[in-house]
C-alpha cells in the first residue's frame, strides 16, 4: 500500500476580504463600468448577455456573471477565481467582498499565487488585510478503486447519511456523501466526474505529471468544511487554515472512519453500533500520508500571474482561431472559406437578433438520496459545487385526471390571491377545466370582475 499514488491538496477555497475606506469608490466605479457598457449595447440596439460585459480593476479584466445574494459577481477570463462585490450600506452583517478560488487556478498557478494575486494586486487599495475564511474543501486524489464502499462501512458521529445511488449501481459506488453542512465527506470517482467537465484535459495533465496512470481508477476523498465547523478549531482566516489544514484533514479522517465490517455482526451494522470495528488499512494510509508541502510550493510570481490574466485581444483570438481550424482539419471536417464566411455573418447577425428562449445548460445531476434514519428515498439534484437541492415540482394540468384536476383547481383557487404567479396557476387550471367541459365558460364581465377583486 505504500506505493499507492496520492495527491493532497485544497480543492476549493471560499473567503471574504474586509474592505477599507476606499471601497465605496471602487463599488461606484464597478457599477458605472457595468452601466456604461450596457448603455453602449442598448444604443446600438444589440442584444447582450452578462458575459458580454467586461470591467477592469487595477488594470485587471473581469467578466461579469450577474447579481446574486446582493453581490455583483465576476470571474477572471481564465476562470481562476470568482469574486463578488456588494453595496457597503446593504446587509452590513456581511463583508463587502467574497472570493471563490476555482480548481483551474489552484491546479494551474497554485493556491498561494492565486491568493496573493487577488489580495495584493487586484484588491490592494481596497482591503484591510483581514481575510476570514468561509469554506475549504480538503482533499486527497488517490489511485485506488473505492467502488466497493457502502454507507454501512462508515463509522461517524454524524447521524445523517446520504447515499447517492443514481451515479452508481448495485455493484459499484461512484459517489457517497456522509454528513451535512458544516462538515461532510464526499468520496467519488474522479474520472467519472471529469467525463462531462471542461477541466478534464487540465486535470488529466495534472495527474499524469504527478505519476498517475489514467487507465486506472482515480477517486477523490474530500472533506467540505464550513466556517462554523472551522471555528471549533479556532480557524478564522486563510493563514490559519493553511497552517492547520494537515491536522484538520487528519482529524476529519478520525471523525468519519472507513471500517472493516467483516469482524462485526449484522445486528451491529443494523443498529449502527460499529465503533469497535477496525479501520481499514487504506484509510489509515491516507490519513498518515496527508501533507501539503508540495501542494503549497506551487507558486508563480505575481507579475506572471497578472500576465496569465490578460484581456482577450487580437493575438489571443488568432491563436484560438488557428487552433480551432487545425482541430477541424485533423478530424476531417469538411470546411472551406465559404463556410467560414457563412459563420462570420451568422456571428454578426447574432448580435442583432432578439433573444429568444435559450437552452439552459444543465448544471446538475438527478440523484436519489437514501436517508439511513428512516430508509426513505428522496429525489434531489446534485449541483456542480457538490450541494444537494430539492427541485421545484412542475405540474402539467393537461396530464391530470378529471378528479386530480378538480383537486388541483380548488387548491389553486384558495391561493390565487397570494401572488401574480399563483393567480396565473389558477387561470391555467381553470382553462383546462373549461376545455374539458367540467365547469361553464365564464363571460368577459365575470373574468374582469374576478381580476378586479384580485387587484
NUNUNU-898853 format. One record per residue (C-alpha): residue in three letters; x, z, y. Coordinates in steps of 0.25 Angstrom, whole numbers, m for minus. Each point is the difference from the previous one (the first is absolute). Example, Ala and Ser with C-alpha at 12.3 -4.5 7.8 and 13.67 -1.06 7.14 Angstrom:
NODE   rest    east      up   north
NODE    ala      49      31     m18
NODE    ser       6      m2      14
***
This chain:
NODE   rest    east      up   north
NODE    unk       0       0       0
NODE    unk      12       2       9
NODE    unk       1     m15       2
NODE    unk     m14      m3       5
NODE    unk       0      m7      13
NODE    unk      m6       8      12
NODE    unk      m1      m2      15
NODE    unk      m4      12       8
NODE    unk      m6      m1      14
NODE    unk     m11       2      10
NODE    unk     m10     m12      m2
NODE    unk      m8       3      13
NODE    unk       1       9      12
NODE    unk     m10       3      11
NODE    unk       3       8      12
NODE    unk      m4       3      15
NODE    unk       9      m1      12
NODE    unk      m2      10      11
NODE    unk      m2      m8      13
NODE    unk       7       4      14
NODE    unk      m4      m1      14
NODE    unk       3     m15       0
NODE    unk     m10      m3     m11
NODE    unk     m12      m3       9
NODE    unk       7     m11       7
NODE    unk       3      m6     m14
NODE    unk     m14       1      m4
NODE    unk      m5      m7      12
NODE    unk      10     m11      m2
NODE    unk      m4      m2     m14
NODE    unk     m15      m2       4
NODE    unk       4      m9      11
NODE    unk       8      m9      m9
NODE    unk     m11      m1     m10
NODE    unk     m11      m3      10
NODE    unk       9     m10       7
NODE    unk       2      m8     m13
NODE    unk     m15       1      m3
NODE    unk      m3      m6      14
NODE    unk      10     m12      m3
NODE    unk      m7      m3     m13
NODE    unk     m14       1       7
NODE    unk       4      m8      12
NODE    unk       3     m12      m9
NODE    unk     m12       3      m9
NODE    unk       9       2     m12
NODE    unk      m5       8     m12
NODE    unk      10      11      m3
NODE    unk       2      12     m10
NODE    unk       7      13       2
NODE    unk      13      m5      m6
NODE    unk       1     m11      10
NODE    unk       3      11      10
NODE    unk      15       4       2
NODE    unk       5      10      10
NODE    unk      14       6       2
NODE    unk       5      14       2
NODE    unk      15       1       5
NODE    unk       1     m15      m3
NODE    unk      m4       2     m15
NODE    unk     m12      m9      m4
NODE    unk     m12       7      m7
NODE    unk     m12      m7      m6
NODE    unk     m14       5       3
NODE    unk      m8       5     m12
NODE    unk     m13       6       7
NODE    unk      m5      13       3
NODE    unk      m3      11     m10
NODE    unk      m3      15       1
NODE    unk       3      m1      15
NODE    unk      14      m6      m1
NODE    unk       4     m14       4
NODE    unk       8      m5     m13
NODE    unk      12      m9       0
NODE    unk      10      m5     m10
NODE    unk      14      m6       2
NODE    unk       1     m14      m4
NODE    unk       8       3     m13
NODE    unk     m11      10      m4
NODE    unk      11      11      m1
NODE    unk     m10      10       7
NODE    unk     m13       2       6
NODE    unk      m2       8      13
NODE    unk     m12       5       7
NODE    unk      m2       5      15
NODE    unk     m12       7       6
NODE    unk      m5       5      13
NODE    unk       6      13       3
NODE    unk     m13       5       6
NODE    unk      m8      m2     m12
NODE    unk       0       8     m13
NODE    unk      11       9       6
NODE    unk       1       7     m13
NODE    unk       8     m11      m6
NODE    unk      14      m5       5
NODE    unk       0     m14       7
NODE    unk       9      m8      m9
NODE    unk      m2      m2     m15
NODE    unk      10      m7      m9
NODE    unk       0      m5     m14
NODE    unk      12      m5      m7
NODE    unk      m2     m12      m9
NODE    unk       6      m3     m13
NODE    unk       6     m13       5
NODE    unk       8       8      10
NODE    unk       4      11      m8
NODE    unk       6      m8     m11
NODE    unk       6     m11       9
NODE    unk       7       8      11
NODE    unk      m1      14      m4
NODE    unk      m9      12       4
NODE    unk      10       6       9
NODE    unk       3     m13       7
NODE    unk     m15      m2       2
NODE    unk      m3      14       5
NODE    unk      12      m1      10
NODE    unk      m5     m14       5
NODE    unk     m14       5       3
NODE    unk       3      13       6
NODE    unk      13      m4       7
NODE    unk      m2     m14       4
NODE    unk     m15      m4       0
NODE    unk      m5      14       5
NODE    unk      13       5       7
NODE    unk      m7       2      14
NODE    unk     m13       6      m4
NODE    unk       2      11     m10
NODE    unk       6      14       0
NODE    unk       7       0     m13
NODE    unk     m10       7      m8
NODE    unk      m5      m7     m12
NODE    unk     m10       7      m9
NODE    unk      m2      m6     m14
NODE    unk     m14      m3      m5
NODE    unk       3      m6     m14
NODE    unk      11      m3      m9
NODE    unk       0      m7     m14
NODE    unk      12       4      m8
NODE    unk       2      m9     m12
NODE    unk       9      m4     m12
NODE    unk       0     m14      m5
NODE    unk       4       0     m15
NODE    unk       3     m10     m10
NODE    unk      m9       7     m10
NODE    unk     m14      m3      m7
NODE    unk     m10      11       4
NODE    unk     m12      m8      m5
NODE    unk      m1      10     m11
NODE    unk      m4      12       9
NODE    unk     m15       5       1
NODE    unk      m6      11       9
NODE    unk       0      10     m11
NODE    unk      16      m1       0
NODE    unk       1       7      13
NODE    unk       0      15       4
NODE    unk      m3       3      14
NODE    unk      m5      11      10
NODE    unk      m9     m11       5
NODE    unk     m14       0      m6
NODE    unk      m5     m14       3
NODE    unk       6     m11      m8
NODE    unk      m3     m15       3
NODE    unk       3     m10     m10
NODE    unk      m1     m15       4
NODE    unk      m5      m7     m12
NODE    unk      m2     m14       7
NODE    unk      14      m3       1
NODE    unk       3       4     m14
NODE    unk      m5      m2     m14
NODE    unk      m4       9     m12
NODE    unk      15      m1      m5
NODE    unk       8      m1      13
NODE    unk       0       7      13
NODE    unk       4      m7      13
NODE    unk      m4      10      10
NODE    unk      m3      15       0
NODE    unk      m4       9      11
NODE    unk       1      15      m1
NODE    unk      m4      10      11
NODE    unk      m5      m4      14
NODE    unk       4       1      15
NODE    unk       8       7       5
NODE    unk       8      m1     m13
NODE    unk      m1     m10     m11
NODE    unk       8      m7     m11
NODE    unk      m1     m15      m2
NODE    unk       6      m7     m12
NODE    unk      m1     m15      m1
NODE    unk       5     m12      m6
NODE    unk       8      m6      12
NODE    unk       2     m14      m6
NODE    unk     m15      m1      m1
NODE    unk      m3       5      14
NODE    unk      10     m10       5
NODE    unk      m7     m12      m6
NODE    unk      m9      m2      12
NODE    unk       9       6      10
NODE    unk       8      m8      11
NODE    unk      11      10      m2
NODE    unk       3      m5     m14
NODE    unk      12      m8       3
NODE    unk       6      11       8
NODE    unk      m2      11     m10
NODE    unk       5      m9     m12
NODE    unk      12      m2       8
NODE    unk       2      14       3
NODE    unk      m2       4     m14
NODE    unk      10     m10      m6
NODE    unk      10       3      11
NODE    unk      m1      14      m6
NODE    unk       2      m4     m14
NODE    unk     m14       0      m5
NODE    unk      m4     m10     m11
NODE    unk     m13      m7       5
NODE    unk      m4      m5     m13
NODE    unk      m3      15      m4
NODE    unk     m10      10       5
NODE    unk       2       7      14
NODE    unk      m9      12       3
NODE    unk      m1       8      13
NODE    unk      m1      15       0
NODE    unk      m5       3      14
NODE    unk      m5      13       7
NODE    unk      m9      m2      12
NODE    unk       2      12       9
NODE    unk      m7       3      13
NODE    unk       2       9      12
NODE    unk      m8      12      m5
NODE    unk       8       1     m13
NODE    unk      13      m3       7
NODE    unk      m2      12       9
NODE    unk       0      10     m12
NODE    unk      14      m4      m2
NODE    unk       3       2      16
NODE    unk       2     m15       1
NODE    unk      m6      m5      13
NODE    unk      10     m11       5
NODE    unk       7     m13      m5
NODE    unk      13       7       0
NODE    unk      m5      12      m8
NODE    unk      m7     m10     m10
NODE    unk      13      m8      m2
NODE    unk       8      13      m2
NODE    unk     m10       6     m10
NODE    unk      m5     m12      m7
NODE    unk       8       1     m13
NODE    unk      m4      15      m2
NODE    unk     m15      m4       3
NODE    unk       0     m11     m10
NODE    unk       6       9     m11
NODE    unk     m10      11       3
NODE    unk     m11     m11      m1
NODE    unk       4      m3     m14
NODE    unk      m2      14      m3
NODE    unk     m14       1       6
NODE    unk      m4     m12      m8
NODE    unk       7      m1     m14
NODE    unk      m1     m11     m11
NODE    unk       0       8     m13
NODE    unk       0      m2     m15
NODE    unk     m14       2      m5
NODE    unk       4      m2     m15
NODE    unk       4      15      m1
NODE    unk     m13       6       5
NODE    unk     m14      m1      m5
NODE    unk     m12      m8       4
NODE    unk      m7      12       5
NODE    unk      12       3       9
NODE    unk      m2     m15       6
NODE    unk     m15       1       0
NODE    unk       0      14       8
NODE    unk      12      m5       9
NODE    unk       9      11      m6
NODE    unk      12      m8      m1
NODE    unk      10       9       8
NODE    unk       8       4     m12
NODE    unk       3     m15      m4
NODE    unk      14      m5       1
NODE    unk       4      m9      12
NODE    unk       3     m14      m5
NODE    unk      15      m3       1
NODE    unk      m2     m12       9
NODE    unk      m7       9      10
NODE    unk      12       9       0
NODE    unk      10     m11       1
NODE    unk      m7      m6      13
NODE    unk      m1      14       6
NODE    unk      14       3      m2
NODE    unk       5     m14       4
NODE    unk      m7      m1      13
NODE    unk       9      m1      12
NODE    unk       0      m8      14
NODE    unk      14      m1       3
NODE    unk       1     m15      m3
NODE    unk     m14      m3       6
NODE    unk       3       7      13
NODE    unk      13      m7       2
NODE    unk      m6     m14       1
NODE    unk       1      m1      15
NODE    unk       2     m11      10
NODE    unk       5       2      15
NODE    unk     m12      m1      10
NODE    unk       5     m13       6
NODE    unk      m1      m7     m13
NODE    unk     m14       6      m3
NODE    unk      m4      m5      14
NODE    unk       5     m14      m3
NODE    unk      m8       0     m13
NODE    unk     m13       4       8
NODE    unk       1     m13       8
NODE    unk     m11      m8       7
NODE    unk      m6     m12      m7
NODE    unk       7     m12       6
NODE    unk       4     m14      m1
NODE    unk      11       2     m10
NODE    unk      m8       9      m9
NODE    unk     m11     m10       0
NODE    unk      10     m11      m4
NODE    unk       6       8     m11
NODE    unk     m14       4      m6
NODE    unk      m5     m14       1
NODE    unk      12      m6      m7
NODE    unk      m1      10     m11
NODE    unk     m14      m3      m2
NODE    unk       2     m15      m1
NODE    unk      11       3     m10
NODE    unk      m9       8      m8
NODE    unk     m10     m11       0
NODE    unk      10     m10      m5
NODE    unk       6       9     m11
NODE    unk     m14       2      m5
NODE    unk      m3     m15       0
NODE    unk     m11       1      10
NODE    unk      m5     m14       6
NODE    unk       3       2      15
NODE    unk       4     m11      10
NODE    unk       1      m1      16
NODE    unk     m15      m4       1
NODE    unk      m4      12      m8
NODE    unk       8       9       9
NODE    unk      m6      m6      12
NODE    unk     m14       3      m5
NODE    unk       4      14      m2
NODE    unk       6       1      14
NODE    unk     m13      m5       6
NODE    unk      m8      10      m9
NODE    unk       8      11       5
NODE    unk      m2      m4      15
NODE    unk     m15      m2      m3
NODE    unk      m1      14      m6
NODE    unk       4       6      14
NODE    unk     m13      m6       6
NODE    unk     m10       2     m12
NODE    unk     m10      11       2
NODE    unk       3      12     m10
NODE    unk     m10      m1     m12
NODE    unk      m1      10     m11
NODE    unk      13       1      m7
NODE    unk       4       4     m14
NODE    unk       5      15       1
NODE    unk      13       3      m7
NODE    unk      m3       9     m12
NODE    unk       8      12       3
NODE    unk      m5       8     m12
NODE    unk      m1       1     m15
NODE    unk     m14       5      m6
NODE    unk       3      11      m9
NODE    unk      m7      10      m9
NODE    unk       3      15       2
NODE    unk      m2      10     m11
NODE    unk      m1      15       5
NODE    unk       5       9     m10
NODE    unk      m8      12       4
NODE    unk     m14      m6      m4
NODE    unk       5     m13      m6
NODE    unk      m8      m9       9
NODE    unk       4     m14       4
NODE    unk       0      m4      15
NODE    unk       2     m15       5
NODE    unk      10       1      12
NODE    unk      10     m10       7
NODE    unk      15       2      m1
NODE    unk       6      m4      14
NODE    unk      13      m6       3
NODE    unk       5      14       5
NODE    unk      m3       7     m13
NODE    unk     m13       7       5
NODE    unk     m13      m1      m7
NODE    unk     m14      m2       7
NODE    unk     m14      m2      m4
NODE    unk      m6     m14       3
NODE    unk     m12      m1       8
NODE    unk     m12      m4      m8
NODE    unk      m7     m13       4
NODE    unk     m14      m3      m5
NODE    unk      m5     m14      m2
NODE    unk     m15       2       2
NODE    unk      m3     m14      m7
NODE    unk       5       6     m13
NODE    unk      m8      12       0
NODE    unk     m13       1      m9
NODE    unk     m13       2       8
NODE    unk      m1      15      m3
NODE    unk      15       2       4
NODE    unk      m2      m8      13
NODE    unk     m12       8       4
NODE    unk       8      13      m2
NODE    unk      12      m6       8
NODE    unk     m10      m5      11
NODE    unk      m6      14       1
NODE    unk      14       6       2
NODE    unk       4     m10      10
NODE    unk     m13       2       7
NODE    unk       3      15       2
NODE    unk      14      m3       5
NODE    unk      m3     m12       9
NODE    unk       0       8      13
NODE    unk      14       6      m2
NODE    unk       8     m13       4
NODE    unk       0     m15       2
NODE    unk       6      m2     m14
NODE    unk     m11       9      m7
NODE    unk     m11      m8       8
NODE    unk       6     m13      m5
NODE    unk       1       5     m14
NODE    unk     m15       4       1
NODE    unk      m3     m14       5
NODE    unk       7      m7     m11
NODE    unk      m8       8     m10
NODE    unk     m13      m3       7
NODE    unk       2     m15       0
NODE    unk       3       1     m15
NODE    unk     m13       7      m3
NODE    unk      m8     m10       9
NODE    unk       7     m11      m7
NODE    unk      m5       5     m14
NODE    unk     m14       3       6
NODE    unk       1      15      m2
NODE    unk      m4       3      14
NODE    unk      m8      m8      10
NODE    unk       7      m9      10
NODE    unk       1       8      14
NODE    unk      m4      m7      13
NODE    unk       9      m3      11
NODE    unk      m6      11       8
NODE    unk       2      10     m11
NODE    unk      14      m3      m1
NODE    unk       2       2      15
NODE    unk      m7      13       0
NODE    unk       9       5     m11
NODE    unk      12      m5       7
NODE    unk      m5       7      13
NODE    unk      m2      13      m8
NODE    unk      14       0      m5
NODE    unk       6      m2      13
***
